[in-house]
Amino acid sequence: MPPMPPITKAFMLACVGMFCIGLLLPFGSLEVLLALWPLGSGRFWPWQVVTYAFLHGSVMHLFFNMLGLWMFGSEIERLWGSRRYLHFLLASVLSAAVAQLLFTQLMGSIYPTVGASGALFGLLLAFGMMFPNRTIIPLFPPIPMKAKVFVAIFGGLELLMGMSGGSGSGIAHFAHLGGMLGGFLMIRYWRGQAPFGRRR
């Protein structure tokens, strides 16, 4: 197994470290300042559009996000290099935050959002675009499928669950979709494709 590239390793260590710090502090202390709070909650601060990605609500939430970062992020970073990969992660995290802020504003939600899932869904989309015919076997369901099919299924499920009111489960479906959209637009920008002009 090749060594884990530096940005993926640093991101994962930061997420695990923040989770451990949160266990040592009074419950909810980190979330008050670092989670992504809705605009109308009175607790929103600009830095939260980045810091929310380093917080996780449970061990399983952390585990599956870190597993996805390791599986998909490592290979994307080796393909693109650390600098471009970091820009892509940031674009996915920010676009996921914007999508979630818009959704919570429309719905009048007062609950915060945490997790690296927006970045992970951006990486899923990138993996599907870079390696569309690579066969992968997801944990659920454990059925071999091409990466492009896997991404299309997950994106469609997120849209369906978001539109059907699945946000009541505590899962930020529109943040996931926002991460995918940000990642898609970033790749289109690098390629000089619409809606962006050709790069010089």
N, C-alpha and C positions, 0 to 999 in steps of 0.2 A: 504494500500500500504506500503510495507516494506521500511525502510529508505534507502536512496541511499548510497552505499558503498563508502569508502573514496577516492580511486584512481579515480573512475568515476566522483565523485563530484569535485575533484580537477582539473581534466582535463577539465571538462565542464566550471568551473569557470575561469580557465586560458584562455580558448578560448574566452569566453564572455568578460573577462577583457581586453584582447588584442584587441578585436574588438572595444570596447569603447575607449581605448587609441588611436587607429588609427583614430577615429572620431575627436579627439581633436587636433591631430597633422596635419601638412600640408599633403595634399594628397600624398600617396605613400611613406611616410617617413619610416614606418616600413618595407615595402616590399623591400626597397633598401638593407637593411642589413639582414632581417630575412626570406624573401621568398626564395624558392629553384630556383636559377638561373641556366641556362644551363652552362656546363663547359666552353664553348667557348665564353660566353657572356662578360667575364672580370669582372663580379660581383659575381662570385661564391666564397663562403667561406665554410669551412668544417662544421661549426655549423648549416648551413642551412638544412642539412639532417634531423635535428630534429625540428628546430624552425618553419619551414614552416607549420607544422601540427597545430600550434596554431593561424594561421592567416586565415581569410576568406574574400572572395571578396564581399559579400553582406549579407543582413539580411536573405534572404531565404537560401543561402548557409550555413550560421551559424545555422539557425533553423533546417534544415533537418539533418545536421550532429549531432547536439546535441540531437535531437529526437532519432536518431539511437543509439547513445551512451547510452542514458538512457534506451531504450528498450532492447538492446542486451547486452551492456557492464555491466549493473548492475547485471544481472543474472549470466553472466560468472564470474564476480568478486566474487560473493557470492559462486559460485561453486568451484573456484580455490584458492581463497584467494588473498590478495592484492599483495603479492610479485610475485607470478607466473603470475598474471594478468598484472602487470606492465612490466614484461619481455616480455610477449606476445605483448602488445601494442607497445613496443619499437621495437620489431622484425618486426612488420607490418609496422610501420612508416619508418624504415630504408630500408626495402625491397621495399616499394613503391617509396622511394626516388631514390634508385639505378635503378629501372625499368624506372622511368621517366627521369633520367639523361641519361641513355643509349638511350632512345627513342629520346629525344631532340638532342642528339649528332648525331644520325643517320639522323634525319630530318633537322638538321641545324637550329633548332628553337632558337629564342632569347628571348622568353617570359618566365616569372617566373611561378612557381606553388605554390599554397597555399591550405590549407585545411586539415582537419582531415579525409578525405574520405579514404585514404589508411588504416588508423587504423580501420575505420568503416567497410571496406570490409573484413579485417582480422577477425573482430569480427563476421561478418555475416557468414563467413566460419566456425568459431569455433562453433557458435550457431547451424549451420546445422549439424556439426559433433557430438556435445554433445547431441543435442535434435532433431534427424533427423525426428521423427514422430510427433513433436509438431505442432499443427495447428496454423498458423498465418494468419492475414489478412493485406496485405500491403495497403498503401494508394492508390497506382497506380499499377495495377488495384485492386479494393477492392473485391478480390475473395479469399475465404479461400483456403489455400494450405499447404502441409506439408513443414516444414522448409528445408528439403533436396531438395525439388523441387524448392522452392523459391531461394535458393542459386545457384542451377544449372542454373536456368533461368537468374538470374542477372549476373552470371559469363559469360554465353554464350553471353548475350547482350553486355557486356563490350568488349569481344573479337571481336564480330562482328562489333561493332561501331568503335573500335580502328583500325581494319584491313581495314575498309571501308573509313578511313579518317575522322572519326568523331571527331578527335582532333581539327578540325577547329571550333568546337562549343565552345572551351575554357575549355572543360571537359577533365581531364587527365585520359583517360580510361586505359592506361597502368600502371599508378600509382595505380589505383584501383586493377588491376590484380596482380601487384607486391605485394600489401598489402595482398591479398588472398594467394599468393604463400608463402610469408614469414610466415603467420600464419599457413598454412598447414605444412610447413617444421618444424616449432617450435613444433607443436603437434606430428609430426612423431618422432622428436628428443626425446621428453619426453617419448614417448612410446617405444623407442628403435627399431623403424622400419626403413626400407630402405628409403633413401640412407644412413642412419646412422647405426652404429653397435649397438648391444644390450648394453644397459647401465648396468654398474655394480651396 
